[in-house]
Amino acid sequence: MFESAEIGHNIDKRAYAREVPILRAALLEAQLDMAKLAQFPVIIVMGGVDGAGRGETANLLNEWMDPRFLETHGMGDPSDEELDRPEMWRIWRALPPKGRIGIFLGSWYTDTIISRVENRIKRADLDQSLESARRFETMLVDEGALILKFWMHLSRDRQKERLKILEKNPKTRWRVTKRDWEHYKKYDKFHAVADSVIRHTSTAEAPWTIVEGYDPHYRSLTVGRTILDAIRKRIDEAATLKNEIAAPPPLPSIDNLDILKTLDLSQKIARKRYADELELHQGRLALLTRHPKFKRLTVIAMFEGNDAAGKGGAIRRVTGALDARYYTVVPIAAPTEEERAQPYLWRFWRHIPRRGRMTIFDRSWYGRVLVERVEKLCSQADWMRAYSEINDFEAQLVRHNIVVVKFWLSISKDEQLKRFKEREAVEFKHFKITPEDWRNREKWDEYEQAVCDMVDRTSTEIAPWTLVEANDKNFSRIKVLTTLCQRIEDAMKNLPRT
């Protein structure tokens, strides 16, 4: 993989001085055209061996291009805030919006490579991590991102020479650390692991470009030209890109079962029993969230359901048992301009809570396979790939000891009509009913099919759906509370000993 990069590449100072002004002007023009178009982001990954010029190249790009539309992220050791969340949380937070460029010094590959070199993970773990990286990059590309990955290479002898040169110069001595020399001693292992990583993750949509890092002139021009050519090509393609995705075939049914029709919506709880059980289970939830083990967990409770199914009332019964300092309710509406400029899941990643906290989503990331699907707010290709993307998202959460509890509150069509009319009749409930609710009701069957497909494809062992019979609000609220308590209790039992 690295053989071609081993060949010496040198550019004399005069040729470099002639080309740089032309390249800088072209990069600036392409960058401004891209910002004006605002149809795609550019994600630049700078990987490579220590001393090969990753930081210098990133600094040069910042000098050459307009800093208003470019951000550089040094992905060093995670902070305490970042360790409290899934490892990809800090990557998602740093993703550039459409029209901008994000440079990553270190990336979603860094920890995996180092962990494998230091034998902290097995080969199977490496393969699993690389597969996750490929899926992540595929998702970004499907969302419109242009991904450019550069691996700065040095031979073993040249790396040693480069580190000594930097260390000898008082102005650059700070760049060389004890860790750099420790990595140098493991050069062969790093070389082998990096070769495997690049071979397995250099895909058509996100290929690696290997750059000989010894000569700074060659390195800078190679990276600059590659970025310029890729941005220009994408700008030229932008006008036709939207219409080139063919619609996938219709969804096959997994179990040929309309699961919502199997629910017994007649289930009720008498008022007196409801009051007793509400007090019991709110107290149970309060004690669980104050338990010492809860500090090692995070809880995400997500509520979806038919319009007027009682999501708000169920959420209030949950929050009534919680300390307001340790929970957040996130109501999900139509995405803002800022959110539309990012990949679909970005606005949900930004709300992932720290350990010892609970976040409650009033509607969620399932909007893509529900309202966006039915209302044709996204393409069929977009909502069909969303099932696997959502499963990946939830799997990452669960691996980080996040308890994901998903509720679908279901009511009958007749019950919904009754509640709609009540909202229109009662003055202080007017705000709860909108023309959009009535429009959605006209597409009841389409929404029902979308819900069944959603449950089929995203009710996993680690993040199952709980279907809540919600014709009787008292029954649904108690089922929500008991389910939430049981999931937290189960998670506490399964926590590893510290």
C-alpha positions in Angstrom: 0.0 0.0 0.0 2.8 2.4 0.9 5.3 1.3 -1.8 4.6 4.1 -4.2 4.9 6.7 -1.5 8.4 5.4 -0.6 9.7 6.8 -3.9 11.3 10.2 -3.3 9.2 13.1 -4.5 10.8 16.5 -4.5 9.7 19.9 -5.9 12.3 22.7 -6.1 11.7 26.0 -4.4 11.2 28.0 -7.7 8.5 25.7 -9.0 6.8 25.7 -5.6 6.9 29.5 -5.5 5.4 29.8 -9.0 2.6 27.4 -8.3 1.5 28.3 -4.8 -0.1 31.7 -5.7 -2.1 30.1 -8.5 -3.2 27.2 -6.3 -4.2 29.5 -3.4 -6.3 31.7 -5.7 -8.0 28.6 -7.2 -8.7 27.1 -3.7 -10.2 30.4 -2.4 -12.4 30.7 -5.5 -13.6 27.1 -5.2 -14.2 27.5 -1.4 -16.3 30.6 -1.9 -18.3 29.0 -4.7 -18.9 26.0 -2.4 -20.0 28.3 0.4 -22.4 30.1 -1.9 -23.9 26.9 -3.2 -24.2 25.4 0.4 -25.1 22.0 -0.9 -22.4 19.8 0.6 -19.7 19.9 3.3 -16.1 18.8 2.9 -14.6 16.6 5.5 -10.8 16.3 5.4 -9.1 13.6 7.5 -5.3 14.0 8.1 -3.8 10.8 9.2 -0.3 9.5 9.1 2.9 8.8 11.0 4.3 11.2 13.6 6.5 13.8 12.0 5.1 13.5 8.5 3.6 17.0 8.5 -0.1 16.6 9.3 -0.2 19.6 11.5 1.9 21.7 9.1 -0.3 20.9 6.2 -3.4 21.7 8.2 -1.9 25.1 9.2 -1.0 25.8 5.6 -4.6 25.1 4.5 -5.8 27.5 7.1 -3.4 30.1 5.8 -4.3 29.5 2.1 -8.1 29.4 2.5 -10.8 31.7 4.0 -11.0 30.9 7.7 -14.7 31.9 7.8 -15.6 28.7 6.0 -13.1 26.3 7.5 -12.5 24.8 10.9 -9.7 22.5 12.2 -10.3 20.0 14.9 -7.4 18.4 16.8 -8.7 15.1 18.0 -6.4 14.4 20.9 -7.1 12.6 24.1 -10.8 13.0 25.0 -11.9 15.4 27.7 -13.9 14.3 30.8 -17.0 15.6 29.1 -16.3 13.5 26.0 -15.5 10.4 28.0 -18.9 10.7 29.5 -20.5 10.1 26.1 -20.1 7.7 23.2 -16.7 8.1 21.4 -18.4 9.4 18.2 -20.1 12.2 20.0 -17.2 14.6 19.7 -16.9 13.7 16.0 -20.5 14.4 15.3 -20.3 17.7 17.2 -17.4 18.8 15.0 -18.9 17.9 11.6 -19.0 20.9 9.2 -22.3 22.2 7.9 -23.0 22.3 4.2 -20.9 24.9 2.4 -18.0 24.6 4.9 -14.8 22.6 5.3 -13.8 20.6 8.4 -10.2 19.4 8.9 -9.7 16.5 11.3 -6.2 16.1 12.8 -6.8 12.6 14.1 -10.2 11.0 13.5 -12.4 8.1 14.1 -9.5 5.9 13.1 -6.9 7.2 15.6 -7.8 5.4 18.8 -8.5 2.2 16.9 -5.0 2.1 15.3 -3.2 3.0 18.6 -5.3 0.4 20.6 -4.4 -2.3 18.1 -0.7 -1.5 18.1 -0.7 -1.5 21.9 -2.6 -4.8 21.9 -5.5 -3.3 23.8 -7.9 -4.7 21.2 -8.0 -7.9 19.2 -8.0 -8.3 15.5 -11.7 -9.0 15.5 -12.2 -5.7 17.4 -10.2 -3.9 14.8 -12.3 -5.4 12.0 -15.5 -4.5 13.8 -14.3 -0.9 14.3 -13.3 -0.6 10.6 -16.7 -1.8 9.5 -18.3 0.8 11.7 -16.1 3.5 10.2 -17.1 2.4 6.7 -20.8 2.6 7.6 -20.3 6.0 9.1 -18.5 7.4 6.0 -21.2 5.8 3.8 -23.8 7.6 5.8 -22.0 10.9 5.5 -21.6 10.5 1.7 -25.3 9.6 1.4 -26.1 12.8 3.3 -24.1 14.7 0.7 -20.6 15.1 2.3 -17.4 15.1 0.3 -14.8 13.1 2.3 -11.1 13.4 1.6 -8.7 11.2 3.6 -4.9 11.8 3.5 -2.3 9.5 5.0 1.0 11.2 5.4 3.7 8.6 5.0 7.4 8.4 6.0 9.7 5.5 5.9 11.3 4.4 9.2 14.6 6.1 8.5 13.0 9.3 7.3 10.7 9.4 10.3 13.7 9.2 12.6 15.5 11.8 10.6 12.5 14.1 10.7 12.0 13.8 14.4 15.7 14.6 15.1 15.5 17.7 12.8 12.4 19.0 14.6 13.9 18.2 18.0 17.2 19.9 17.2 15.6 23.2 16.2 14.5 25.3 19.3 11.5 26.7 17.4 10.1 23.2 16.5 11.4 21.2 19.5 7.9 21.4 21.2 6.4 19.4 18.3 8.3 16.2 19.3 7.1 14.4 22.4 8.1 11.3 24.4 5.1 9.6 22.9 6.4 10.3 19.3 9.6 8.4 20.1 7.6 5.6 21.7 5.6 5.3 18.5 8.7 5.3 16.5 10.0 2.3 18.3 6.8 0.5 17.2 7.1 1.7 13.6 6.7 -1.8 12.0 3.6 -2.5 14.1 2.1 0.9 13.2 3.0 0.3 9.6 1.2 -3.1 9.5 -1.9 -1.8 11.3 -2.1 1.3 9.2 -1.8 -0.7 6.0 -4.7 -2.9 7.0 -6.8 0.1 8.0 -6.2 1.8 4.7 -6.9 -1.3 2.6 -10.2 -2.0 4.4 -11.5 1.6 4.4 -10.3 3.1 1.1 -13.7 2.9 -0.6 -15.0 4.4 -3.8 -16.9 7.1 -1.9 -14.2 7.9 0.6 -10.7 6.8 -0.7 -7.4 7.3 1.1 -4.7 9.4 -0.7 -1.2 8.4 0.4 1.2 11.4 0.4 4.9 11.2 0.9 5.5 13.5 3.8 9.2 14.1 3.7 9.3 17.0 1.2 7.0 19.8 2.5 6.7 21.3 -1.0 5.5 18.1 -2.6 3.2 17.3 0.4 1.6 20.7 0.3 1.0 20.9 -3.4 -0.3 17.3 -3.5 -2.9 17.9 -0.8 -3.9 21.3 -2.2 -4.4 20.0 -5.7 -6.3 17.0 -4.5 -8.7 19.2 -2.5 -9.2 21.7 -5.3 -9.9 19.0 -7.9 -12.4 17.2 -5.6 -14.3 20.4 -4.7 -14.5 21.6 -8.3 -15.7 18.2 -9.5 -18.4 18.1 -6.8 -19.5 21.7 -7.6 -19.9 20.7 -11.3 -21.9 17.6 -10.4 -24.1 19.3 -7.7 -26.8 20.4 -10.2 -27.5 16.8 -11.3 -26.6 14.8 -8.2 -30.0 15.0 -6.6 -31.7 13.3 -9.5 -29.3 10.5 -10.0 -30.3 8.2 -7.1 -32.6 5.5 -8.3 -35.6 4.6 -6.1 -35.1 1.3 -4.3 -37.7 -1.5 -4.7 -40.8 -1.4 -2.4 -40.3 -2.6 1.1 -41.0 -6.3 1.7 -42.9 -7.1 4.9 -40.8 -9.1 7.4 -43.6 -10.8 9.3 -46.8 -10.0 7.2 -48.3 -8.8 10.5 -49.9 -5.5 11.2 -48.6 -5.3 14.7 -50.6 -2.3 15.7 -53.8 -4.2 15.1 -52.8 -6.9 17.6 -52.8 -4.4 20.5 -55.7 -4.6 22.9 -56.6 -0.9 23.2 -59.5 -1.6 25.5 -57.2 -2.1 28.5 -58.0 0.3 31.4 -57.0 1.1 34.9 -59.6 2.4 37.4 -59.0 5.9 38.9 -58.3 4.7 42.4 -55.9 2.0 41.3 -54.2 4.5 39.0 -53.5 6.9 41.8 -52.0 4.2 43.9 -49.8 2.8 41.1 -48.7 6.3 40.0 -47.4 7.0 43.5 -45.8 3.6 43.7 -43.9 3.7 40.4 -43.0 7.4 40.5 -41.4 6.7 43.9 -39.7 3.6 42.4 -38.3 5.7 39.6 -37.2 8.5 41.9 -35.2 6.0 44.1 -33.6 4.4 41.0 -32.3 7.7 39.7 -30.8 8.5 43.1 -29.1 5.1 43.4 -25.3 5.2 43.3 -25.2 2.9 40.3 -27.3 5.3 38.3 -24.2 7.6 38.1 -22.7 5.0 35.8 -25.6 4.9 33.5 -27.3 7.3 31.0 -31.0 7.0 30.1 -32.6 8.1 26.9 -36.4 7.8 26.9 -38.0 8.4 23.5 -41.7 9.0 22.9 -43.4 8.5 19.5 -47.1 7.9 18.8 -50.2 8.9 17.0 -51.2 12.6 17.3 -53.1 13.1 20.5 -52.0 9.7 21.9 -50.9 11.3 25.2 -47.1 11.6 24.8 -47.0 14.9 26.7 -49.0 13.5 29.6 -46.8 10.4 29.9 -43.7 12.5 29.8 -45.0 14.7 32.6 -45.6 11.7 34.8 -42.0 10.6 34.3 -40.5 14.0 35.0 -42.7 14.4 38.0 -40.5 11.7 39.7 -37.2 13.2 38.7 -34.8 15.8 40.1 -35.0 18.7 37.6 -31.2 19.1 37.7 -30.6 15.7 36.1 -33.0 15.5 33.2 -33.8 17.3 30.0 -36.8 17.2 27.8 -36.1 17.7 24.1 -39.2 18.5 21.9 -38.5 17.6 18.3 -40.1 19.8 15.6 -39.2 20.6 12.0 -35.4 21.0 11.6 -34.0 24.5 11.7 -31.7 26.0 9.0 -28.7 25.0 11.1 -29.9 21.4 11.5 -30.8 21.1 7.8 -27.2 21.9 7.0 -26.0 18.8 8.8 -26.5 15.1 8.5 -29.9 13.9 9.7 -28.8 12.4 13.0 -26.6 15.4 14.0 -29.3 17.2 15.9 -29.9 14.2 18.0 -26.3 13.4 18.7 -25.9 16.9 20.1 -28.4 16.2 22.9 -26.8 13.0 24.2 -26.5 13.4 28.0 -23.7 12.8 30.4 -23.6 9.8 32.7 -26.0 10.0 35.6 -28.5 12.0 33.5 -31.7 11.3 31.6 -32.8 12.9 28.3 -36.4 12.5 27.2 -37.2 13.0 23.5 -40.7 14.1 22.6 -40.6 12.7 19.1 -37.2 11.6 17.8 -34.9 10.4 15.0 -37.7 8.2 13.8 -39.3 11.1 12.1 -37.3 10.2 9.0 -39.1 6.9 8.6 -42.5 8.2 9.7 -43.5 11.8 8.9 -40.7 12.4 6.3 -41.5 9.1 4.6 -45.3 9.6 4.5 -45.2 13.3 3.6 -42.5 12.7 1.1 -40.1 15.2 2.7 -37.2 12.9 1.8 -36.5 10.4 -0.9 -37.4 6.8 -0.6 -33.6 6.0 -0.7 -33.1 8.3 2.3 -35.8 6.8 4.6 -34.9 3.2 3.6 -31.3 3.6 4.5 -32.3 5.3 7.7 -33.3 2.0 9.3 -29.7 0.7 9.4 -28.3 4.1 10.3 -30.7 4.4 13.3 -29.8 0.8 14.4 -26.1 1.8 14.3 -26.8 5.0 16.2 -28.6 3.2 19.0 -26.0 0.4 19.1 -23.3 3.0 19.8 -25.4 4.4 22.6 -26.0 1.1 24.2 -22.3 0.1 24.1 -21.7 3.2 26.2 -24.0 2.1 29.0 -26.8 4.2 27.7 -30.3 2.7 28.4 -32.4 3.4 25.3 -36.1 3.1 26.0 -38.5 3.6 23.0 -42.2 4.1 23.4 -44.9 4.0 20.7 -48.2 5.3 22.1 -51.0 3.8 20.1 -54.7 4.9 20.0 -57.6 4.0 17.7 -58.8 6.2 14.9 -62.1 6.8 16.8 -60.3 7.7 20.0 -58.1 10.2 18.1 -61.2 11.8 16.6 -62.7 12.2 20.0 -59.6 13.8 21.4 -59.3 16.2 18.4 -62.9 17.4 18.9 -62.2 17.9 22.6 -59.2 20.0 21.9 -61.2 22.2 19.5 -64.0 22.5 22.1 -61.9 23.4 25.2 -60.3 26.8 24.9 -57.1 26.1 26.8 -56.5 23.0 24.6 -56.8 24.9 21.3 -53.0 25.1 20.9 -52.8 21.3 20.8 -54.8 21.0 17.6 -53.6 22.3 14.2 -54.6 21.9 10.6 -51.6 19.6 10.2 -53.1 17.1 12.7 -56.2 16.8 10.5 -54.1 16.4 7.4 -52.1 13.6 9.1 -55.3 11.9 10.1 -56.3 11.6 6.4 -53.1 9.5 5.9 -53.9 7.2 8.8 -53.3 4.0 6.8 -50.0 5.2 5.4 -48.7 6.1 8.9 -49.8 2.8 10.2 -47.8 1.0 7.6 -44.8 3.2 8.3 -45.0 2.4 12.0 -45.2 -1.4 11.4 -42.2 -1.2 9.1 -40.3 0.9 11.7 -41.0 -1.6 14.5 -40.1 -4.5 12.3 -36.7 -3.1 11.4 -35.6 -1.2 14.5 -36.9 -3.2 17.5 -33.6 -4.8 18.4 -32.6 -6.9 21.4 -30.6 -4.0 22.8 -33.1 -1.3 22.0 -36.6 -2.8 21.7 -39.8 -0.9 21.1 -42.4 -0.9 23.8 -45.9 -0.6 22.2 -48.2 1.2 24.7 -52.0 0.8 24.5 -53.0 4.4 25.0 -56.8 4.7 24.5 -56.9 4.9 28.3 -54.4 7.5 29.5 -54.1 6.1 33.0 -53.2 2.7 31.6 -50.6 4.1 29.2 -48.9 6.2 31.9 -48.5 3.3 34.3 -47.1 1.1 31.5 -44.6 3.8 30.6 -43.4 4.2 34.2 -43.2 0.4 34.9 -41.3 -0.2 31.7 -38.8 2.6 32.3 -38.2 1.4 35.9 -37.7 -2.2 34.7 -35.2 -1.2 32.0 -33.2 0.9 34.5 -33.2 -2.0 37.0 -32.0 -4.5 34.4 -29.2 -2.2 33.3 -28.0 -1.7 36.9 -27.9 -5.5 37.4 -25.8 -5.9 34.2 -23.2 -3.2 35.1 -19.7 -4.7 35.4 -18.2 -4.5 38.9 -15.9 -1.6 39.4 
